[in-house]
């Protein structure tokens, strides 16, 4: 039948008792609770196809590797399989000396008032008092570390979630038997000989609040939490110990469990239980450290840049938008942090280019390339991977080898100093020289290898404009639609000379509107990355709304890097247009 228009005719709300003396809301977590994994018992009994003993053994060993000190392994009396598994653990020496297993070599007294969350707390306390009196009576629990203490575990389950987490926390905490229907805080202060009791919680996820209920229950006085790795269990599952432990970790509290290799943990859980991990599962899902939204991506990109600056200054505190912990702490790479689809923005795309190619694109080039990626993503209707984006970048700007060459390819060049000149007055744009003087004081020949690596040092550069300013004549060999041609030009530096050559010999009239560069790598392997935006003659250089053509060049020689960037941008401008061909060489 359909959902009821008036559900109160069928369902009654949980009625908490007023509890004005509660103290847990003012408390904060100071340390991690005791963890007990019940994957091999409670988790296993909920599976459509229970684990084999071989799978249980693999799971048990991984729980030990993670760092669990308390593990519930089975009900040995329930079946021959459970009995044999317990026997194999003991006889095979699988249980470390500091690990306690339920139904194993060490023992403790534990009682669980079933349906605690639906029981009047006063009655639950009364039953537990009777159990404690009968069980202890001077008897000691034997602990894994060798201690003998007269202690008992009371495991308080939210067998079925019936209320909000704050009501459960009240149940755990404080009553003095005065407000007998409120839960955890009441129980902890109502039970006698509290020092002899370990209050344990076993929350389920029927209302999706198992984690919250467990965390508030600990604030209310509980000492231990039972759960499973990644939340397997009856119905909607037990509380997820991965989420709880890493919540502690994100607050600077050592959880006592090691999830550094999250992928191997996921493999063990999924292969042993046959259950998949949801891609949005906290800390463990495939997409939990991933941003598709453009605004999120931009914030993360800027956050990483700020984080790097802080760490260089000695501040290692993690403070990142949208990432509560460092993905690297659980074995994840940063490659998947930003992924791109049609909803993504330029910041995320620029982050991927920077991460994959070490190229820190100027903002306006980010916008230009964003349009390229957006068009491809909308055409395909699918996510673009990091490889898709870097391939699109190489294809668009002809970077990375001959397979990405455009119609123009710079093969070699010669620069000759002809006379001193003053820097251009145009901001960021090396002007072309109006004359072609043939006098020169020195020359240098630079030949580009296929890899683009040059051994020549960078030319002298003006410290203020950061652009080549010495008057130059350049002669370059350029492939034009696959044929080798020689072009030459003059200007007040290599770039302006090369632009003069493109205009004089190929009929391409272009000027530089924006120029920027940065180092790639360090030490002997350092290269220069240069970015230029070229505009045709009919575009006002001050009107940034009129788009130009961006190019990028990377080379060990700063001059070659700049010339490659000009060729890259010129290819974008050229498109399919005809070229005024020079004579063949």
N, C-alpha and C positions, 0 to 999 in steps of 0.2 A: 504494500500500500504506500501511497505518497507520504511525505513528511506532514505532520499535523500542523494546522494553522495555529492551534493553541496547545503547545506541548505540555502545559501545566495540567492538562486533563489526564495525562498518562505518567508524567515524571515529576517527582518531588525534589526540591532543592535541598542540598546539604545544609543543615542548620547548626552553625558553630555556636558554642556558648560564649558569652562575653568574657573576655580575659584581659582586664585592664592592667594586670601586673606583669605582662609578658616583658621579657628583657632581651630576647634574641634579636629584635630589629636594630638594636644599637651596637651589636657586636660585629666584628670583622674576622675573616679567616686569618689565622696566624700560622697554621701548619696543616699539612695534608692529613686526612684521616687514615686509619688502617684500611687497606684494600683487601677484599676477598674476591677472587674470581670464581664464579659458579658456572663458567662456560661448559665444563665437562659433566655437570649434573643438571642444573636447571636449564642451561642453554641446550644441552644435548636432548633432553626429554621433550623439547618443543619442536624438534626437527621432524619433518615428514619422513626423512631417511636418516635415522640416527647414525652417528659416527661409528666407524669400525674401530677396533682397539688400536690398529696401526695409526689411524687418523688421530685418535685420542692421545696417543703417545707423542706424535708430532706436535699437537697442540700444547700438551703439557710442557714439553721441552721449550717451546717458544714462550710460554708463560713464565717459566724460570728465567729465560733470557731477558725478558722485559723487566723482571725484578719483583714479581709477586712473591710474597712471603706466606700467604695464606691462600690455599686452593681447595675448593670443594670438588672432589673427583668423581663421586658416584654414590649410589646406594648399593653396597656389595650384596645385600640380601635380596635385591630386586631381581637379579638375573645372573646366570652363569657368566655372561659377558662382562658385567660390572665387577663381579667377584674376581674374574681372571685378570682384569685390568688392574685392580688394586693389588693383587698378588704380584703381577709383573712389575709394578712400580717399586714395591718393597724389595722383592727378591733380586731385582735388577739394579738396586742401588741408585734409582733415579731421583730420589728425594734428598736434596741437600740438607745438611744439618740445621741450617737456619730457616727452613721452610716447614710450615705446618700444613698438613693435609687433613681434611675431614675424612674420618674412617681410615686413618693411616696409623703410623707408628706413634705419633704424639696424640694426646687426647685433651679435649676440653669439654666442659659442660655447656651446652647451648640449648636454649629453648626458644621457640618461635610461636607467639600467640597468633595463629592464623586468622586472617581477616581483621587484623588489628585496626586498620583504618576505618572499619565499619563497626567497631565495638566500642561501647562506653569505656572510657579510659579507666575509670575507677574499678570496673570489673576486670579489665586487663591487668591492672596493678595487683589486684587481689589474687588472681590466678598465678601471676609471676612470683608473688611473695610466697605462695604455698610451694611452688616448684623449687624456689631457692632454698627454702627451709628443708625440703625433703632431699634435695640433691647434694647440697653442700655438707651440712652437718659435720664439719671438720674435714671434708674431703678436699684434696687439692687438684687443680688442673695442672697438667704438665705442659710447659711451653717449649717451643722449638729451641729457645736459647738456654734451656736447662732449668729455668725457674720453676719452682713449685709454689703455686699460690692458690689460696682459697677464693677463686673467682669464677663467675658464671657469665656467659654471653646471653643477653636477651636481644633477639633479632626481631625488630618491629617492622613488619612488612606493610607496604601499601599494596596489598594483594591485588586490589582493584582500586584505581584512583577514583575517588568519589567527591573530591573537593579541591579547592585551590591549594597551592603549595604552602601558603601561610597558615592554613588550618592544620595541615599535617605537622608543620613546625611547632605550632602551639601544642599539639598532641604529644610531641617528644619531650617538652620542656618542663614546665613548672606548675604545680597545682596546690601543694599542701592540702590536697584532697578537698579544696574549697570549690574549685571549678572543675568538677570531675569529668566533664565531657570534652575538655580541650586536650590536645594530644601530646606531641613529643616533649615540649618543654615541661609539661605537667608530669609526664611519666618519669623523666629524669630526676625530678625533685620529690616525687611521691614515693618512689621505691626506697625501701630501707637499705642500709649498708651500701650506699651508692658506690663506695670505694671498692666493693667486691664485684661490681657489675660493669661489664662492657656493653654499652648500648649500641647495637648495630642496626642499620637501616637496609631495607630491601625494597626499593621502590620500583613500581612498574609504570608503563608509559601510556596508560589507557587514555588520558587526557592530554598527552604530549608534554607533561610537566615533570617527568621523572628526575631529570637533572636538577631542576629548580627545587623540587621537594627534598632531594637529598642534600643539596647545598644549604638550604634553610634549616633542615633537620640537624646538620652539623653545627650550625650557629646556635641552635637550641640546646645543644649538649651531647649529641650523639658522638661516638668514638670511632665507629667503623662503618664501611659501606660495602654491601654485597652487590655485585653486578657482573656484567659480561663485557668482553672486549668487542666494541662496536654494536652492543645493544641487542644481541639475539635473546630471545625468550618467548614465553607463551604470549599469545595474542599480539599486542603491540610491542612486546619486548621488555627486557629488564633495563635498568638504567645503564647507560654506556660509560664504562670506566675510562675510555680514551678521552671522551669529552670532559669528564670531571677532572681527570688528572691534568690535562692540558689547560683547563680553566685555572687551576691552581698555578700552573707554570706561567701563564700569561700575567699573573699578578705577582710574580717574583717569588713564589712559594715552591720549594723543591717538592715534586710530587712523589719521589721515591720510585717512580716507574720510568723506564727508558723507551721512548717512542721515536728514537733517532732514525730508525729505518722503517718508516711507516709502510712503504710498499711491500716489504717482506711480511709484515704483520697482516696486511690486507690479503696477501696471497695465501697465507696460512689459514686465515679465517674463512675466506671464500672457498678454498679448495676442500677444507674439512667439513664445512657446514652446507655447502652448496648454495649459500645465499649471497646475492650480490651486495655490494656497498653502493648506496645511493650517491650519485655524483655531487649532491649538495650536503652530504653528511659532514657535520662539523669536524674540521681538522683532517679528515681522512678522504673525503670525496674528491673526485677528479677535478671539480670546478671550484672548490672552496677558496683557493687562492687566486682565482681568475676573475678578471674584470673585462666585460665586453662594452659596458657603457662608456661613452666618450668622456663624460665629466669625471667618472671614477678613474679612468686611465690617465687623464691629465693630472689628477691629484696624486696618483701613485708615482707617476714619472717624476713630478716635482718633489714628492716625499723621498724617493730614493736619492735624488740629488742632494737634498738637505741632510739626509741620514749620512751620506758619504762625507759631507763636510764636517758634520759633528764628530764622526768617528776619527777623521784625520786630526781633529783637535783634542782627541782623547776621551770624548763622551760616547760610550757604547750603548747608552740606553735606547731601546727600540721605541720609536715614535713614528708610526707610519699610518697614513689614512687607509682605511679599509683592510688592513692586514694586522690582526691582533697579535700575531707572533711572526717571527721570521720564518718563512717557509723552509729555509735551509736547515732549521733546527730539527725538522722532522723528515729530512732527507729529500726535500723537493728542490727543484731548480727554479730559477727566476724566469726561465723561458716561458713557462705556462702562466705567469702572473697576468700578463696582458695578452688577450686573444682578440681577434678582429672579425667583426661581421658588419652588416650594413648599419648597425647602431653605434659603431665605434667612432671615436674622434681622432683628431690629428695627433693629440698627445700620446695616445696608445700606440699609434703607428710609428711615431718618431721614437718611442721607447724601444720598439722591436728593432728598428733600423740601428739604433745606437747599441743595443745589446748584441746584435748579430754581426754588424759590420763595423762597429766602433766609430760610426759617423754621427756627430752631433749636429743635426740639420738646423740651419737658421729658421726662425719662426715662419717666415713667409715661404720658405721652401717646404716646410712641413705642410702648410696649407695647400701648396701646389700638388704635392705627392698624395695628400689625403684625397684629393679629387680623383686621382688615378685609382687608388685602392677602392674608394667608395663605388666608382663606376663598375669595377670588376666584381666587387662583392654583390652589388645589386643585380648585375647580370646573371651571376651564378646562383644567387639566393642562398649561398652557403657561407660558413665560416671560412675565413682565409687564414691559413696556418702561417707560422713564422717563415717557413720556406717559401710559401706563396708570395708573401710580402717582399722578402728580399729578392726573389726572382723578378717580381714586378719592378722593383727599384733598379735592379741591374739592367733590365730591358729598357726602362724609361730613360735612364741616364747613361746607358752604354758603358757600364762599369764591370770589370771583372774578367776580362779575357776576350779573345776573338769571337766567341760565340755571341757576345753581346754588342759587337761593333755596329756602329751606325753607318750612314752613307759617307761620313767624313771620318778618317782615322789618321791621327798624327803619328808618323813613323820616325822622324828625326828632325832636328833643327840646329841651326847655327845662329848665334847671337854675336853681334859686333858692336862694341862701344864706339860711337861716332863723335859725340861731343857732350859736355855737361849740360844738364837742363834743370830747371826748377820744377818742383812738384806741381801737379795740376791743382787748380783752384776748385775743381769740381769735387764735391764730397764723395769719396768712395769710388770714383771713376777715373781710371788712367786715360787721359786724353791722348789722341793721336797727334803726332808731330805734323805741322803743316808743310814741312820741307823734308827733303831726302838728301842730307849731306853725305858724301862718300868718304870724308876723312874719318879715321878711327885710330884709337890708341892701343887697343888690344882685342883679341878675338878668342872665342872659346867654342869648340864644336862639341855638341852633346848628341849622342845617338841613343834612341830608345830601343831597348830590347823588348821581346814579346811580353815579358812580365812587367815592363814599365819601370824597372828599378834602375836608377841612375847613380853613378858614383861621384858625379861632379858636386862640389859644394854649392850652396845657395848663393845667389848674387847679393851684392850689397843692397840694403833696403833702407828707406827713409824711416827714422824712428817714430815720427809723428803720424804720418799717413799710413805706415805699414804697407806701402805699395812700392814696386820697383819704379825708380824715377830717373835712372841714368838713361841718356838718349841712346837708342838702340836701333840697329838694323837687324832684322831677323830673316833668315832664309829657311824655309821648312819644306820637308817632303811630306805630302799628304796623299792618302788614298782617297780618291773621289769616285764613289760608285765602283770600287774595285780596281781603279786604274791609278797608278802613281803619278803625281804631278808635283812640281816645285813652285812654291809661291814665296813672295818676299814683300816686306813692308817696313816702314820706319815709324818710330814714335818715341815717347819719353820713357819707355820701359818695354819689357818683353810682351806684356799683354796688349798694350796699345799698338805696338809694332805688328803683332800677329793679327789684331783686328783690322789694321790697315791693309795687311796682305789679303785677308779674306774679302775685303771690299774691292781692292784693286784687281785681284786676279780671279776671284770667284763671284763677284757681284753681290756679296752679302754685306749689307750696311747695318752694322750692329754696334752698340756701345754698352758699357757696363753701368748698370744702375746700382747693383749691390755686390759687395765682395767681402768674404770672410774666410778665415782659415783657422785650423787648429792642428795640433800634433796628434798622431796616432801611434801608439806604442811608446817605448822608452829605450834609452841607451843606444846601442849601435843599430837597433832595428827600427828606430823612430822614422816615421814618414810624415809628410804633410798632406792634409786633406784640405782642398780648396773648393769653395762654393762661389759661383758667380751667377748673377741674373743679367741676361742680355735683353736689350730692348731694341726694336727697329727704329728707324729714323722718324717715323710718324707718331711715336709715342712720347708723351711728355714725361721726362724722368722723375718729375716731382709728383705726378699723379699715380699713386700706388694702386688706384682702382683699376688702372689699365695693366693687365697682366703682362709679364715678361716671360722669358724662357730660362729655366734654371739648369745649371750643369754642375757636375762634381768631378774632381780629379784627385787621384791619390798617387803620390810618388815620393821617393826618397829625396828628390830634388825639388825645391820649392818652385822654381821656374817651370819645370815640366808639369808639376801638379796644377799650376795655374793655367797653363796652355791646354792641358787635358780638360779642365773644367770649361774653358771657352769652347773647345770642340764639342763637348757634351751638350752644352746649351745651344750651340749652333745647329747641331743635329735636330734638336727639338724645334727650333725655328724653321729649319729647312723643310721638314716633312717630306712631301712628295713633289715639292716645287722644282722647277728646272734650274740648273746651275750653268753659269757662264763659264764654260770649260777652258782652262789654260791649255797650252800646247803640251803634248805628252813629253815626258822626260826620256 
